[in-house]
Amino acid sequence: MYKVFINEKELILSREPQNSPKTLNYDGTHSFDFAIDLLENTASQGLNIYCNDIDRLWADFGNYFKKIDAAGGIVLNKDHKILFIHRLGRWDLPKGKLEPGESREVAAVREVEEECGIFDLELKDFINSTYHIYTDRDGKKILKTTYWFEMFYPGNSTPKPQVEEGINEVGWKDENDINLTILPSTFQNIKLILDNFKSKKPQ
């Protein structure tokens, strides 16, 4: 099962029907046209497209869009706090597009370093991928995949926001901060990857 966000609304691609505001049996790529129109132009909050051949459904979906890959990190420090950035009125995790020939791991570390001004990061495990669709300046629909990695920062330097990229604040946040400040003002994909990360950590 795949979860893709369009306008912060959830499009689920699955093998079997899911609990969603609307379900649709996959019937060719015009199903994707319907999904985009529904989630961009109506009040509907979600849609599930299902097909017993989930691999074909996902391949068709990926081939329907221009694709961009990005990578980022959930960075923890010695106090078990997580590093967040604030940009354009929203809290986010550091991430960015892969450069030509760059691996996901290298891109993830580079983006954290550039956006947050900290170095000597220790790359840990791959967490998961998130997906969202947006419209570029030419009016084309883009499927952006972000690959997320756990990282550890052993140092003591104060993070510094990359202001030229519109980042106005960088900070370490504990669980209370995340619940009270971050989650009410972040993106659905960030909530999803934080849940993925938390579910994989020992309790």
Secondary structure, DSSP 8 states (H G I E B T S, - for coil): -EEEEETTEEEEEESS--SSS-EEE--STHHHHHHHHHHHHSS--EEEEE-S-HHHHHHHHHHHSEEEEEEEEEEE-TTS-EEEEEETTEEE--EEE--TT--HHHHHHHHHHHHH-----EEEEEEEEEEEEEE-TTS-EEEEEEEEEEEE----------GGGTEEEEEEE-HHHIIIIIGGGS-HHHHHHHHHHHHHS--
